[in-house]
Amino acid sequence: MRILNILTAVLLGSAAGAEMPAPVTDADYAPLDMAQVRLGQMLFYDPILSGNRNISCATCHHPKFATADGVALSIGEGGVGLGPERRAGAENPPEQRIPRNAPALFNLGAHEFTVMFHDGRIEVDATKPGGLRTPMGAEMTQGFANLLSAQTMFPVLSADEMAGHYSENDISQAVRQGRITGPEGAWAKLSARVSGTPGYAPLIAEAFPDGQTLSFTDISDAIATFVAFEWRSDTSLFDAYLRGQATLPADAGRGMDLFYGAAGCSICHAGAFQTDHGFHAMGVPQFGPGKAARFESHARDTGRMRVTGRAEDAYAFRTPSLRNVVHTGPYGHTGSHADLARFIAEHADPAAALGRFDPARVALAEMPGVDDWRHINDPAEQAALRAAITIMPVSLSKADVDALVAFLSSLSDTVALKGRLGVPDAVPSGLPVDR
């Protein structure tokens, strides 16, 4: 079907013949409670939610780096510094890198975002308790206001991201023992940290005025509401063009014609936010630890197949939104390409691109004793990754790529990139704020 659609796009050859998205409106987003937004801002930047009180959500999703962190694969627990300067700490060093690139957070409050994470392991599913499907089942989904709220709470349970390892703290111990919910679970312990911090009391009272004891779903709901408010992105030049309020520069206009026509980009990068929310095997180079259980020794990441169990989903990953994309590199689910033009050129013929991939271009902080290239150096693994690619190559000249980059630049939104509330001067816990 994708091949047929690309051929159709080639025949159309221009945006005039392709379906353009409708302008974004307020109806595309859920209403927000500003008191919860203000509480969520503090929680997002406060390291209090990490096991060792040394990492916040903002550590890997910072506005300085367009709500990501500017590196291929992040260093979470055990790291020191921010963004490309972050490195393995000398004390309590990390056990491994985060297996996938930190995604940007733009427009996650829009109704159409019904799957989260690169593999979609959290998704809206009306047949499941709470209306959500997650790896934790009903235990995870009860009480969360929406999908984004549920998504925000997975990092606090990850040893490599925020919880810490084994016996380092009370949160990591609870996670290690499988105690997530309940009065002695990790979520209750984190909730007690927040509610027991005096500076949070007025914010909690305003955000949740019914006087109930602060629950972990309250915390996640507030963070989700903040993310939805802070990084709503629909005031770019392209948005103004769709609303009939502006024209695009000539090079961006040519890129738009390619994007919605002969290049076939909009087949997957469809709609107002340039994503079909689907999963596609595009042969993005794999390196780092891969996605494996602790008892497994491989370094592969089969993506969507880890969620569905279907062989046809092997190496398929979610189509990312392209809002503010010129600022959100590195690109791909491993952050394999720091340069957007190069990534577009290689994305057009991913099977051929695998053979010329240069690891020296990857933005990775040094981790002594870690072999990041096991997958790339394994011919069988490379063959399996290449065999999963099903798309037909698209021929793009350098001028075509330059035009596409010019069009993608029109998706930049200065309001969203800066953030509406910004980085707070301080947080109620008094812990350091990444800035």
MARZA-586281 format. One line per 2 residues: number of its first residue (from 1); for each residue x, y, z of N, C-alpha, C. Coordinates in steps of 0.2 Angstrom, whole numbers. Last residue first. Layout:
<sites>
NUM = X Y Z X Y Z X Y Z  ...
</sites>
This chain:
<sites>
435 = 96 121 168 95 127 164 100 128 159  89 111 181 93 111 175 91 117 171
433 = 90 116 198 86 116 192 90 116 186  93 108 213 95 112 207 90 111 201
431 = 80 109 226 85 105 222 87 109 216  69 115 232 75 118 233 81 114 230
429 = 56 110 230 61 106 234 67 109 236  50 120 222 49 120 229 53 115 233
427 = 63 128 212 57 123 213 56 122 220  67 143 203 68 138 208 62 134 208
425 = 64 149 191 70 151 194 72 146 199  58 138 177 57 142 184 64 144 187
423 = 58 141 160 61 137 166 61 141 172  41 144 153 49 144 154 51 140 159
421 = 29 147 149 30 148 156 38 149 157  30 143 135 25 149 138 27 151 145
419 = 44 141 125 39 139 130 36 144 133  52 142 114 54 146 120 50 143 126
417 = 45 134 105 52 133 106 54 136 112  32 141 104 33 134 107 40 132 109
415 = 36 153 98 32 153 104 33 146 108  42 149 86 46 152 91 43 152 98
413 = 42 136 77 37 140 80 41 143 86  44 128 61 47 131 67 42 136 70
411 = 40 125 48 37 122 54 39 124 61  49 130 40 43 134 40 39 131 46
409 = 59 120 39 60 126 43 54 130 44  53 112 29 53 110 36 55 115 41
407 = 57 119 18 50 118 20 49 116 27  71 118 18 68 124 19 60 124 21
405 = 72 104 17 74 107 23 71 114 24  67 103 4 63 100 9 65 103 16
403 = 77 110 -3 70 113 -3 66 110 3  88 101 -1 88 108 2 81 111 2
401 = 83 90 -8 84 90 -1 84 97 3  83 95 -21 77 93 -18 77 93 -10
399 = 97 98 -23 92 104 -23 85 102 -20  101 85 -23 103 89 -17 99 95 -17
397 = 87 74 -27 94 78 -29 95 82 -22  80 59 -24 81 66 -22 87 69 -24
395 = 70 45 -27 76 49 -30 76 56 -28  66 33 -16 64 39 -19 70 43 -21
393 = 64 15 -15 68 21 -14 65 27 -18  50 8 -7 54 9 -13 58 15 -12
391 = 50 -1 9 48 5 5 52 5 -2  53 -10 18 48 -12 12 47 -7 8
389 = 65 -18 29 63 -12 25 59 -14 19  69 -30 34 63 -27 36 60 -21 32
387 = 82 -32 29 76 -35 26 69 -33 28  90 -23 37 89 -22 30 83 -25 27
385 = 89 -31 49 87 -24 49 85 -22 42  95 -43 45 88 -43 47 85 -36 47
383 = 108 -38 42 104 -41 36 96 -41 38  112 -34 54 112 -29 49 107 -32 43
381 = 113 -47 61 109 -41 63 107 -36 58  123 -53 53 116 -56 53 111 -50 56
379 = 135 -44 55 131 -45 48 124 -48 49  138 -33 67 135 -40 67 132 -41 60
377 = 141 -20 70 146 -25 68 144 -32 67  129 -15 74 132 -13 67 137 -17 65
375 = 128 -21 87 123 -22 81 126 -20 74  139 -16 93 138 -23 93 134 -24 87
373 = 143 -3 97 143 -4 90 142 -12 89  146 1 110 140 4 107 139 1 100
371 = 153 -5 123 153 -7 116 146 -5 113  160 3 137 154 1 134 155 0 126
369 = 172 7 143 170 0 144 163 -2 141  166 24 146 171 19 146 169 12 147
367 = 157 33 136 156 29 142 161 23 142  155 49 129 159 43 130 157 40 136
365 = 140 53 120 145 55 126 149 48 127  137 55 103 137 50 109 142 53 114
363 = 132 58 88 133 62 94 132 58 101  140 51 74 135 50 80 137 54 86
361 = 150 50 65 146 56 65 141 56 71  156 38 66 160 43 69 155 50 69
359 = 148 28 59 147 29 67 151 35 69  141 30 45 147 32 48 146 33 55
357 = 133 20 32 132 24 38 139 25 42  133 13 20 137 19 21 137 23 27
355 = 123 4 22 129 2 20 135 7 20  111 11 24 114 7 29 121 5 28
353 = 108 16 12 111 21 17 114 17 22  101 6 5 107 8 3 111 12 8
351 = 89 7 14 93 1 13 100 2 10  84 20 12 87 18 19 91 11 18
349 = 82 32 4 84 25 1 88 22 7  77 43 11 74 41 4 76 35 2
347 = 86 44 22 79 41 23 76 39 16  96 50 16 97 43 17 90 40 19
345 = 91 63 15 94 60 9 94 53 10  87 66 28 82 66 23 85 62 17
343 = 100 66 35 95 61 37 90 60 31  106 77 28 109 70 27 104 65 29
341 = 98 87 34 98 86 26 101 79 25  100 86 48 94 84 45 94 83 37
339 = 113 78 57 112 83 51 105 81 48  114 68 65 114 74 68 112 80 63
337 = 107 52 66 110 57 61 109 64 65  103 43 75 108 41 71 111 47 67
335 = 94 42 86 97 48 85 103 47 81  86 31 86 93 30 89 96 37 89
333 = 75 35 78 74 32 85 80 31 89  80 51 70 79 43 70 78 41 77
331 = 92 64 74 86 61 71 86 53 70  97 75 87 98 71 81 92 67 80
329 = 86 88 82 90 83 81 94 81 87  76 99 83 76 93 87 80 87 86
327 = 75 109 74 79 111 80 79 104 85  68 105 63 75 108 62 79 109 68
325 = 56 103 68 60 97 67 68 100 66  44 109 72 51 111 75 56 107 74
323 = 35 94 69 35 101 71 41 103 74  34 81 64 39 85 62 39 93 64
321 = 31 67 74 29 73 71 35 77 69  37 50 69 37 56 73 34 62 70
319 = 30 35 68 31 41 64 31 47 68  37 22 77 32 27 76 34 33 72
317 = 45 8 69 44 13 74 39 18 72  49 -9 66 45 -3 64 44 1 70
315 = 56 -21 68 60 -15 67 56 -9 64  42 -31 65 49 -30 67 53 -24 64
313 = 29 -33 61 31 -27 65 38 -26 67  28 -46 57 28 -41 52 29 -34 55
311 = 28 -53 69 34 -53 65 34 -47 60  20 -47 83 20 -49 76 26 -48 72
309 = 21 -43 96 23 -49 95 22 -52 88  18 -29 100 13 -33 97 14 -41 96
307 = 30 -25 106 23 -23 109 18 -28 106  40 -28 98 41 -30 106 34 -29 109
305 = 37 -23 86 36 -30 87 36 -32 94  41 -10 86 34 -11 87 33 -19 89
303 = 58 -14 90 52 -9 89 45 -11 91  69 -22 91 64 -23 85 57 -19 86
301 = 85 -19 93 78 -16 95 73 -17 90  99 -28 99 94 -26 94 88 -23 97
299 = 109 -34 106 109 -27 106 104 -24 101  107 -48 118 108 -45 111 107 -38 112
297 = 105 -55 130 112 -52 128 113 -49 122  93 -55 143 95 -55 136 102 -52 135
295 = 90 -51 156 93 -58 155 95 -59 148  84 -39 154 90 -39 158 94 -46 157
293 = 78 -37 138 77 -38 145 84 -39 148  82 -24 126 82 -31 128 81 -31 136
291 = 85 -14 114 80 -15 119 79 -22 120  102 -7 113 96 -10 111 91 -11 116
289 = 113 0 118 112 -6 121 106 -10 118  121 6 102 119 7 109 117 0 112
287 = 112 6 87 118 5 91 116 6 98  105 5 70 105 4 77 112 3 81
285 = 99 16 57 105 12 60 104 11 68  83 13 51 87 18 55 93 14 58
283 = 74 6 43 81 5 43 85 10 46  60 8 44 64 13 39 72 12 39
281 = 45 2 46 52 0 46 56 4 41  33 11 55 36 9 49 43 7 50
279 = 17 15 62 24 12 63 27 9 56  8 30 64 9 23 62 16 21 64
277 = 5 43 64 5 40 71 5 32 70  7 51 54 1 46 53 0 42 60
275 = 12 68 55 13 61 57 6 57 56  10 82 54 15 78 50 17 71 53
273 = 0 89 60 6 88 64 11 84 61  -10 88 51 -8 94 53 -2 94 57
271 = -6 74 39 -10 78 44 -7 84 46  9 63 39 2 66 36 -1 70 42
269 = 21 56 35 21 62 39 14 66 37  17 46 26 18 44 33 18 50 37
267 = 15 54 15 11 47 16 11 45 23  23 65 14 16 66 18 12 59 18
265 = 33 61 6 34 62 13 28 62 17  34 60 -8 30 55 -4 31 56 3
263 = 40 68 -18 44 64 -13 41 59 -8  29 73 -25 34 68 -28 38 64 -23
261 = 20 79 -13 19 77 -19 25 71 -21  22 85 -1 15 83 -2 14 80 -9
259 = 36 88 -3 34 85 3 27 82 2  36 96 -15 39 89 -15 37 85 -9
257 = 29 107 -11 27 103 -16 30 96 -16  38 111 0 31 109 1 28 105 -4
255 = 49 115 -8 49 109 -3 43 107 -1  43 126 -14 45 120 -18 46 114 -14
253 = 41 134 -3 36 132 -7 37 126 -11  54 136 1 50 132 6 44 130 2
251 = 59 144 -10 62 137 -8 58 133 -4  50 155 -8 50 151 -14 53 144 -13
249 = 41 157 7 47 158 3 47 153 -3  23 156 9 30 153 10 35 156 5
247 = 12 169 15 15 165 10 21 162 12  -2 170 26 5 171 24 7 167 18
245 = -14 167 30 -12 173 33 -5 175 30  -21 155 28 -22 160 22 -19 167 25
243 = -18 145 36 -24 149 38 -25 155 33  -7 140 30 -13 136 30 -19 140 32
241 = 2 150 34 0 149 27 -6 145 26  2 149 48 0 155 45 -2 154 38
239 = 8 136 48 2 137 51 -2 143 48  21 140 43 17 135 39 9 135 42
237 = 26 148 53 24 151 47 20 146 42  17 143 68 23 143 64 21 147 57
235 = 9 140 79 9 147 76 16 148 72  7 128 86 3 129 80 3 137 77
233 = 11 119 98 14 122 93 10 122 87  12 117 116 8 118 110 11 122 105
231 = 20 117 127 23 116 120 18 114 115  13 121 138 19 124 137 22 123 130
229 = 1 113 138 1 120 138 7 123 135  6 99 139 1 101 134 1 109 133
227 = 14 100 150 17 99 144 13 101 138  4 103 160 10 108 159 13 107 152
225 = -3 91 159 -6 97 158 -1 103 156  7 82 164 4 81 157 1 88 155
223 = 8 86 177 14 87 172 11 86 165  -5 83 182 -2 90 182 4 91 177
221 = -5 69 180 -10 74 177 -8 81 176  5 66 189 6 64 182 1 69 178
219 = -1 70 201 6 72 199 6 71 192  -12 62 201 -13 69 202 -6 72 199
217 = -7 49 202 -11 51 196 -12 59 196  -2 49 215 2 49 209 -1 51 203
215 = -12 61 225 -10 54 222 -5 55 217  -14 70 240 -11 70 233 -9 63 231
213 = -30 68 247 -23 67 248 -20 66 241  -42 81 244 -40 74 244 -32 74 245
211 = -46 94 242 -43 93 248 -41 85 249  -51 99 230 -56 95 234 -53 93 241
209 = -42 107 223 -45 110 228 -50 106 232  -29 105 215 -34 100 217 -37 102 223
207 = -22 117 213 -23 113 207 -29 108 209  -22 123 225 -25 127 220 -27 122 214
205 = -15 114 233 -22 116 235 -26 119 229  -3 113 226 -8 107 226 -15 109 228
203 = 2 126 229 1 124 222 -4 118 222  3 126 243 -2 130 240 -3 128 233
201 = 12 114 245 6 114 247 1 119 244  25 115 240 20 112 235 13 113 238
199 = 33 119 251 32 124 245 27 121 240  34 108 259 30 113 261 28 118 255
197 = 33 92 255 37 97 253 33 104 254  24 81 255 28 83 261 33 89 261
195 = 20 79 242 15 82 247 18 84 254  32 74 237 29 80 235 25 83 240
193 = 34 62 245 39 67 244 36 74 242  22 55 242 23 58 249 29 63 249
191 = 24 52 229 18 57 231 19 60 238  34 43 230 35 49 227 30 54 229
189 = 27 33 237 33 36 240 34 42 237  17 29 228 15 32 235 21 36 238
187 = 25 24 218 21 30 217 19 33 223  31 13 224 35 18 222 31 24 221
185 = 21 7 238 24 7 231 28 13 230  14 6 250 22 5 250 25 5 243
183 = 1 7 246 4 11 251 11 11 252  0 4 228 -1 2 235 2 7 239
181 = 11 1 214 5 4 217 5 2 224  24 -6 214 23 1 210 17 4 214
179 = 35 -17 218 30 -13 222 29 -6 218  45 -25 213 39 -25 210 33 -21 213
177 = 57 -23 218 53 -28 221 46 -28 218  62 -12 210 65 -19 210 61 -24 213
175 = 54 -2 215 53 -4 209 56 -11 208  59 -1 229 52 -3 227 51 -5 220
173 = 72 3 226 71 -3 229 63 -6 228  70 15 220 73 10 216 72 3 219
171 = 65 22 231 61 21 225 63 15 221  75 22 241 69 19 242 64 17 236
169 = 91 18 233 86 23 236 79 19 237  99 9 228 102 15 229 97 20 233
167 = 98 -5 225 97 -3 232 99 4 233  94 -3 209 93 -8 214 92 -5 221
165 = 96 13 203 98 6 202 97 2 209  84 25 197 91 23 200 91 15 201
163 = 73 31 191 72 28 198 79 27 201  76 37 178 75 41 184 75 38 191
161 = 83 28 169 81 35 167 80 39 174  87 16 173 92 19 169 89 27 168
159 = 75 11 180 81 12 183 86 16 180  59 18 178 65 16 174 71 17 178
157 = 49 25 184 50 18 186 56 15 182  49 38 178 51 37 185 51 30 188
155 = 45 35 165 52 36 166 54 36 174  31 33 166 35 28 165 42 29 166
153 = 23 45 167 25 41 173 29 35 172  19 50 155 24 54 159 27 50 165
151 = 9 42 151 15 42 148 21 45 152  -2 46 158 0 39 159 7 39 156
149 = -4 59 152 -3 58 159 0 51 161  -7 55 139 -1 59 140 1 59 148
147 = -20 49 140 -14 45 138 -7 49 140  -28 55 155 -27 54 148 -21 51 147
145 = -29 54 169 -34 59 166 -33 57 158  -28 39 178 -25 44 174 -30 48 170
143 = -35 29 184 -35 35 187 -31 41 183  -27 14 179 -33 17 182 -31 24 185
141 = -16 9 172 -20 14 168 -26 17 173  -8 0 179 -5 6 177 -11 11 175
139 = -16 -11 181 -13 -8 187 -10 -1 185  -20 -16 169 -24 -12 173 -21 -8 178
137 = -3 -15 161 -10 -17 161 -14 -13 166  10 -12 159 8 -14 166 1 -16 167
135 = 11 -8 146 14 -14 148 12 -17 155  -6 -2 142 1 -1 144 4 -8 145
133 = -20 5 135 -16 -1 135 -8 1 136  -34 13 141 -27 13 139 -24 6 139
131 = -46 13 148 -46 16 141 -39 16 138  -48 8 160 -45 14 160 -45 17 153
129 = -45 -8 153 -47 -4 159 -44 3 159  -48 -9 135 -44 -10 141 -47 -6 147
127 = -55 -5 124 -57 -11 126 -53 -13 133  -50 7 119 -56 7 123 -58 1 126
125 = -35 13 120 -38 6 118 -44 6 122  -21 23 117 -28 23 118 -31 16 116
123 = -5 16 123 -9 19 117 -17 18 120  12 13 125 6 15 128 1 18 123
121 = 20 8 115 18 3 120 13 6 125  25 14 103 18 14 104 16 9 110
119 = 39 14 101 36 8 99 28 8 101  42 27 105 44 25 99 41 19 96
117 = 28 34 114 34 31 114 36 29 107  10 33 111 16 36 114 22 32 114
115 = -5 37 103 0 32 104 6 36 107  -13 47 100 -16 42 104 -11 36 105
113 = -15 63 96 -10 59 98 -12 53 103  -26 70 93 -25 65 88 -19 60 91
111 = -28 80 103 -32 74 103 -30 68 99  -13 87 110 -18 86 104 -22 80 105
109 = -3 87 118 -9 87 121 -15 87 116  9 86 111 6 80 114 0 80 118
107 = 15 97 105 8 95 103 6 89 106  32 92 108 27 97 105 20 93 103
105 = 43 85 113 36 85 117 31 90 114  55 74 105 52 81 107 45 80 110
103 = 63 59 113 58 63 108 56 70 110  79 53 115 73 57 118 69 61 113
101 = 82 37 107 83 44 107 77 48 111  84 23 117 81 26 112 82 34 113
99 = 90 17 129 91 14 122 88 17 116  102 26 139 95 25 137 94 22 130
97 = 117 17 142 113 22 139 106 21 139  120 9 158 120 9 151 116 15 149
95 = 124 12 171 125 5 169 124 5 161  133 27 176 127 23 173 129 16 171
93 = 142 28 192 141 29 185 135 25 182  145 33 206 139 29 204 138 30 196
91 = 156 46 201 153 42 206 146 39 204  158 51 188 163 47 191 161 43 197
89 = 145 51 176 148 53 182 153 48 185  145 53 159 145 48 164 148 51 170
87 = 138 68 153 143 63 153 142 58 159  132 82 144 131 77 149 136 71 148
85 = 133 91 134 139 91 139 138 86 144  121 90 126 128 87 123 133 87 128
83 = 112 90 141 112 91 134 119 87 132  121 93 156 115 94 153 116 94 145
81 = 128 84 171 128 89 165 121 89 161  130 67 173 132 73 175 132 78 170
79 = 122 51 176 125 56 172 126 62 176  115 42 184 122 42 184 126 47 180
77 = 101 41 174 104 40 180 111 39 180  105 44 158 100 46 163 103 46 170
75 = 111 49 143 113 46 149 108 49 154  103 46 127 104 50 133 108 46 138
73 = 109 45 111 106 41 116 108 45 123  112 58 104 109 52 100 105 48 106
71 = 107 74 110 111 69 109 108 63 106  98 84 113 103 86 108 108 80 107
69 = 86 83 121 93 84 124 99 85 119  71 91 119 74 85 119 81 86 123
67 = 65 104 118 62 99 122 65 92 122  76 111 112 69 110 108 65 104 111
65 = 86 113 121 87 108 116 80 106 112  80 121 130 86 123 127 88 119 121
63 = 69 114 135 68 119 130 75 121 127  73 97 138 74 103 140 73 108 134
61 = 72 82 142 67 86 138 67 93 140  81 77 151 81 74 145 76 78 140
59 = 78 86 162 85 84 161 86 81 153  65 87 164 68 92 160 76 90 158
57 = 62 78 174 59 77 167 63 81 162  77 77 183 70 79 182 68 77 175
55 = 88 70 195 86 70 188 79 73 188  91 68 208 96 71 204 94 72 197
53 = 85 60 218 84 67 218 89 71 214  85 46 216 91 49 219 91 57 220
51 = 73 45 209 75 41 215 80 44 219  64 59 205 69 54 203 71 51 210
49 = 56 70 209 53 64 206 58 58 204  64 80 212 61 77 217 58 70 215
47 = 69 89 202 72 82 203 69 78 208  58 99 193 60 97 200 63 90 200
45 = 52 102 182 59 104 182 62 102 189  39 96 183 43 95 177 50 96 178
43 = 34 103 195 36 95 195 40 93 189  32 116 190 37 114 195 39 107 195
41 = 22 113 180 29 116 178 34 115 184  12 108 187 15 104 183 22 106 181
39 = 7 119 193 10 114 198 14 110 193  2 126 182 8 129 186 11 124 191
37 = -7 117 177 -1 119 173 4 122 177  -17 118 187 -13 111 186 -7 113 182
35 = -21 130 185 -18 129 191 -14 122 191  -27 129 172 -20 133 173 -17 132 180
33 = -32 116 164 -33 119 170 -27 123 172  -38 115 147 -33 114 152 -34 118 158
31 = -46 105 134 -46 111 138 -41 110 144  -37 97 120 -41 97 126 -41 103 130
29 = -37 102 103 -34 101 109 -39 101 115  -43 106 92 -39 100 91 -35 98 98
27 = -50 117 94 -54 111 94 -49 105 94  -42 127 91 -42 125 98 -46 119 99
25 = -34 121 75 -38 125 79 -38 123 86  -24 120 61 -25 118 68 -29 123 71
23 = -30 119 44 -27 122 49 -29 120 56  -29 103 36 -33 108 38 -29 112 43
21 = -16 97 24 -19 97 31 -24 103 32  -19 93 7 -15 97 12 -19 97 19
19 = -17 81 -4 -21 83 1 -17 87 6  -11 86 -20 -11 82 -14 -15 85 -9
17 = -10 95 -30 -14 89 -32 -14 84 -26  -2 105 -25 -9 107 -28 -13 100 -29
15 = 10 99 -22 5 100 -17 -2 102 -19  14 88 -35 14 94 -32 9 95 -27
13 = 14 75 -41 19 79 -42 19 86 -39  6 64 -45 3 70 -43 8 76 -44
11 = 15 54 -47 11 56 -53 8 63 -51  20 53 -34 25 55 -39 21 57 -45
9 = 9 48 -27 12 55 -26 16 57 -31  8 35 -33 2 40 -34 5 47 -33
7 = 19 30 -28 19 31 -35 13 36 -37  16 30 -14 21 34 -16 21 35 -24
5 = 5 21 -14 4 28 -12 10 33 -14  11 9 -17 6 12 -22 5 19 -20
3 = 19 8 -6 23 9 -12 18 12 -17  10 6 4 14 12 4 17 13 -2
1 = 4 -6 0 0 0 0 4 6 0
</sites>
